[in-house]
Amino acid sequence: MKTNESNPLGSLDEWEDDLLRRYPQNAEQNGTQNGPSHQQDGKSFRNYAAEARSSVKEFYRLNHRYQTLDFVREKRKQYLSLDKRRMSIWEAMEYLNTLIDDSDPDIDLPQIEHLLQTAEAIRKAGRPRWYILTGLIHDLGKILCLWDEPQWAVVGDTFPVGCRFSERIVYSEAFDANPDSDVPQYQTDLGIYEENCGLDRVLMSWGHDEYLYHVVKDYLPPPSLYMIRYHSCYPIHHEGAYDYLLNDTDRELFRWVRDFNQYDLYTKRDERMDVAALRPFYQELISEYFPGEIRW
């Protein structure tokens, strides 16, 4: 993946590596699965911002500048007709594998092995089969990069648009350059929404989470769909922001999102996965929930 104004990160892995700096595993083990950490408040947040890589800062500058309500509506119109391709889940995994940049020394494993690492950790923990499948597919929406979407429209912490940007969003000061910051209707807590309306009625910043949710929403149970749709929404599931938009269903299902986070963030390692040996199990698992081909 080329590094340029739209793609300042050397690879998508750089964003995930930065998440590990913000949310180290010991903090997760100390209870953030059960609620917001607020660890970015005050001094700790300022220290993080000062120490973050310049490429990460530039990534969030672009993300926060361009993720407007109009942009989100445009991308939903562009992609949610699901008319780009027809392919199986496994074919989508192999397609995502072509995202590898062989010139990047920080990428040690193909994308398909990262997916299998997550799924295998969940499997070894004895979680339900739908949960294992969720770990396998949760990042497949990153194929948006293969359709020439910039990094800031594929990955990054997600957040609601059409209402006030929370100060708990990483680099929230960068929203000053977002045109929505000049629209009074969008700069109240509720913005265009109603109190406790539920996140299903809230437009989130565009990225791989929201896209994949719409691809698979007819096939998986509600906890799985929440894990897919909101696993990058750190302002809500780690920082406790936007509670006034959530309803009781959101609050219940976000317990699954927080639980999933331990496998999403903390299972990446250099250990190679035997894709050929694992493939029969996962193809059988996929066939339990998905037809041979689905729309993308």
Legacy VTK file of the C-alpha trace (Angstrom):
# vtk DataFile Version 3.0
C-alpha trace
ASCII
DATASET POLYDATA
POINTS 296 float
0.000 0.000 0.000
1.458 3.317 -1.016
1.969 6.040 1.554
0.529 9.376 0.449
-1.786 12.163 1.570
-4.808 9.831 1.692
-2.843 6.878 3.090
-0.283 8.131 5.615
0.022 4.782 7.398
2.594 2.352 6.121
-0.047 -0.362 6.472
-3.428 -0.868 8.135
-1.583 -2.794 10.835
-0.062 0.485 11.993
-3.476 1.668 13.206
-3.992 -1.572 15.117
-0.519 -1.378 16.614
-1.370 2.110 17.803
-4.518 0.778 19.465
-2.301 -1.509 21.527
-0.379 1.551 22.720
-3.593 3.249 23.785
-5.227 0.164 25.258
-2.469 -2.103 26.603
-3.460 -5.603 27.584
-2.903 -5.111 31.310
-5.576 -2.383 31.277
-7.968 -4.843 29.643
-7.195 -7.455 32.252
-7.860 -4.921 34.988
-11.490 -4.538 34.132
-12.136 -2.522 30.984
-14.143 -5.432 29.608
-16.833 -4.490 32.095
-17.041 -0.809 31.274
-15.260 2.296 30.007
-11.649 2.841 30.962
-11.468 6.629 30.632
-7.725 6.108 30.444
-7.409 8.807 27.791
-8.717 11.545 30.089
-6.376 14.269 31.270
-2.659 13.751 31.506
-2.522 10.188 30.154
-4.306 11.241 26.972
-1.980 14.188 26.424
1.040 11.950 26.936
-0.292 9.495 24.382
-0.918 12.251 21.835
2.587 13.621 22.265
4.197 10.207 21.791
2.124 8.873 18.889
3.734 8.407 15.489
3.451 11.289 13.066
1.788 8.975 10.531
-0.934 8.131 13.056
-1.511 11.794 13.824
-1.808 12.530 10.110
-4.184 9.605 9.670
-6.548 10.982 12.315
-6.236 14.516 10.969
-7.577 13.255 7.641
-10.177 11.002 9.234
-11.582 13.737 11.437
-11.517 16.301 8.648
-13.383 14.258 6.045
-15.757 11.992 7.989
-18.795 14.253 7.677
-22.486 13.385 7.670
-22.654 14.022 3.918
-19.602 11.813 3.310
-21.140 8.949 5.280
-24.394 9.226 3.362
-22.463 9.239 0.081
-20.514 6.090 0.977
-23.626 4.272 2.130
-25.233 5.049 -1.201
-22.114 3.916 -3.046
-21.582 0.602 -1.265
-24.720 -0.614 0.477
-26.396 -1.731 -2.729
-23.807 -4.553 -2.448
-23.217 -4.693 -6.176
-19.387 -4.783 -6.264
-18.846 -8.552 -6.351
-20.363 -11.922 -5.567
-18.055 -14.271 -3.687
-17.919 -16.711 -0.806
-16.564 -15.824 2.620
-13.389 -17.818 1.966
-12.937 -16.117 -1.401
-13.275 -12.769 0.373
-10.541 -13.836 2.793
-8.259 -14.718 -0.106
-9.167 -11.439 -1.805
-8.247 -9.488 1.326
-4.936 -11.323 1.310
-3.942 -9.347 -1.786
-3.781 -6.232 0.427
-0.307 -7.238 1.620
2.459 -4.766 0.826
5.559 -6.905 0.388
7.792 -3.852 0.746
6.574 -3.129 4.279
8.972 -4.717 6.793
6.380 -4.438 9.589
3.954 -6.860 7.928
5.056 -10.362 8.910
1.909 -12.360 8.175
-0.659 -12.420 5.385
-4.060 -10.975 6.261
-5.691 -14.408 6.174
-3.398 -15.576 8.970
-4.343 -12.599 11.145
-8.000 -13.593 10.700
-7.221 -17.185 11.636
-5.236 -16.086 14.699
-8.274 -14.283 16.073
-10.634 -17.150 15.279
-8.306 -19.779 16.727
-7.924 -17.848 19.994
-11.713 -17.723 20.301
-11.996 -21.408 19.434
-9.425 -22.395 22.067
-11.375 -20.377 24.634
-14.388 -22.629 24.047
-16.673 -19.894 22.757
-19.761 -20.637 20.582
-19.297 -21.491 16.918
-20.925 -18.248 15.747
-18.408 -16.373 17.934
-15.493 -18.219 16.297
-16.901 -17.338 12.873
-17.218 -13.689 13.896
-13.523 -13.614 14.779
-12.695 -15.101 11.415
-14.592 -12.556 9.328
-14.717 -9.389 11.430
-12.089 -7.499 9.390
-13.196 -8.544 5.899
-14.637 -5.083 5.321
-11.060 -3.915 4.819
-11.460 -5.021 1.208
-12.667 -1.431 0.760
-8.961 -0.582 0.410
-8.863 -2.800 -2.670
-11.531 -0.580 -4.204
-9.314 2.505 -3.842
-10.817 3.843 -0.642
-8.317 5.851 1.436
-7.200 4.436 4.766
-9.169 7.020 6.752
-12.385 5.718 5.107
-11.594 2.087 5.980
-10.031 1.912 9.458
-9.748 4.130 12.515
-11.837 4.547 15.649
-15.474 4.963 14.612
-17.949 7.470 16.041
-21.420 8.930 15.391
-21.806 11.728 12.842
-24.606 14.273 12.775
-24.105 15.235 16.416
-21.393 16.748 18.614
-18.013 15.036 18.327
-17.076 13.686 21.738
-13.877 14.900 23.396
-13.227 11.244 24.235
-12.502 10.502 20.563
-8.771 10.252 19.983
-7.344 13.536 18.617
-10.737 15.183 19.001
-9.170 18.603 18.437
-8.773 17.655 14.767
-12.555 17.919 14.347
-12.129 21.700 14.272
-11.388 21.307 10.545
-14.481 19.182 9.915
-17.200 21.189 8.079
-19.864 19.667 10.346
-18.305 21.565 13.255
-19.734 24.726 11.669
-23.300 23.366 11.474
-25.158 24.306 14.693
-27.660 21.441 14.349
-24.812 18.915 14.385
-23.070 20.437 17.383
-25.451 19.529 20.167
-25.239 16.261 22.091
-28.201 14.788 20.226
-27.743 16.563 16.891
-30.164 15.033 14.366
-31.116 12.195 16.736
-33.414 11.649 19.707
-32.317 10.766 23.214
-31.754 7.007 23.672
-32.895 6.376 20.107
-30.540 3.401 19.763
-27.452 3.092 17.594
-29.362 1.398 14.797
-30.818 4.853 14.077
-27.446 6.589 14.319
-25.114 7.074 11.360
-21.558 6.062 12.218
-18.378 7.241 10.532
-17.726 5.161 7.436
-15.350 2.233 7.523
-14.882 -1.520 7.362
-17.112 -2.206 10.381
-20.241 -0.595 8.969
-19.691 -1.990 5.488
-19.237 -5.598 6.622
-22.236 -5.372 8.936
-24.462 -4.703 5.936
-22.847 -7.533 3.970
-23.531 -10.156 6.664
-26.536 -8.797 8.592
-28.949 -11.419 7.224
-26.835 -14.373 8.331
-25.573 -13.951 11.896
-27.095 -13.529 15.408
-27.380 -10.059 17.019
-24.314 -10.325 19.314
-22.158 -11.223 16.319
-23.508 -8.318 14.301
-22.785 -5.873 17.135
-19.236 -7.191 17.424
-18.720 -6.677 13.701
-20.453 -3.299 13.479
-18.960 -1.633 16.556
-15.629 -3.326 17.304
-13.773 -0.144 16.242
-16.083 2.172 18.188
-13.625 2.768 21.024
-15.265 6.067 22.063
-18.296 4.043 23.161
-17.065 0.615 24.216
-13.873 1.807 25.958
-14.421 5.478 26.754
-18.116 5.504 27.683
-19.071 8.325 25.289
-22.488 8.833 23.663
-24.434 7.012 26.360
-27.374 9.355 25.690
-27.787 7.825 22.217
-27.787 4.223 23.431
-30.883 2.226 24.315
-31.145 -0.859 26.528
-30.474 -3.213 23.614
-27.231 -1.384 22.827
-26.086 -1.525 26.431
-26.762 -5.247 26.651
-25.111 -6.147 23.354
-22.078 -3.934 23.936
-21.085 -6.445 26.615
-20.304 -8.767 23.701
-18.333 -6.039 21.911
-16.144 -5.478 24.979
-15.672 -9.212 25.398
-14.668 -9.562 21.755
-12.072 -6.810 22.115
-9.705 -9.113 24.009
-9.487 -11.363 20.956
-9.473 -8.562 18.412
-6.555 -6.636 19.925
-4.458 -9.135 21.814
-4.152 -12.238 19.606
-1.858 -10.869 16.872
1.562 -12.500 16.959
4.269 -13.703 14.594
3.280 -17.360 14.943
2.447 -18.789 11.517
-0.946 -20.389 10.919
-1.302 -23.586 8.879
-3.973 -22.302 6.519
-4.316 -25.558 4.587
-4.817 -27.611 7.755
-7.340 -25.178 9.237
-9.306 -24.599 6.057
-11.624 -27.666 6.260
-12.833 -26.739 9.756
-13.478 -23.135 8.819
-15.134 -23.893 5.511
-17.523 -26.219 7.317
-18.177 -23.518 9.902
-18.794 -20.912 7.219
-21.278 -23.207 5.462
-23.376 -23.426 8.644
-24.223 -19.732 8.389
-23.601 -18.557 4.826
-24.633 -19.696 1.345
-21.979 -20.444 -1.276
-21.839 -16.839 -2.459
-23.016 -13.559 -0.979
-23.156 -10.019 -2.297
-20.372 -7.553 -1.551
LINES 1 297
296 0 1 2 3 4 5 6 7 8 9 10 11 12 13 14 15 16 17 18 19 20 21 22 23 24 25 26 27 28 29 30 31 32 33 34 35 36 37 38 39 40 41 42 43 44 45 46 47 48 49 50 51 52 53 54 55 56 57 58 59 60 61 62 63 64 65 66 67 68 69 70 71 72 73 74 75 76 77 78 79 80 81 82 83 84 85 86 87 88 89 90 91 92 93 94 95 96 97 98 99 100 101 102 103 104 105 106 107 108 109 110 111 112 113 114 115 116 117 118 119 120 121 122 123 124 125 126 127 128 129 130 131 132 133 134 135 136 137 138 139 140 141 142 143 144 145 146 147 148 149 150 151 152 153 154 155 156 157 158 159 160 161 162 163 164 165 166 167 168 169 170 171 172 173 174 175 176 177 178 179 180 181 182 183 184 185 186 187 188 189 190 191 192 193 194 195 196 197 198 199 200 201 202 203 204 205 206 207 208 209 210 211 212 213 214 215 216 217 218 219 220 221 222 223 224 225 226 227 228 229 230 231 232 233 234 235 236 237 238 239 240 241 242 243 244 245 246 247 248 249 250 251 252 253 254 255 256 257 258 259 260 261 262 263 264 265 266 267 268 269 270 271 272 273 274 275 276 277 278 279 280 281 282 283 284 285 286 287 288 289 290 291 292 293 294 295
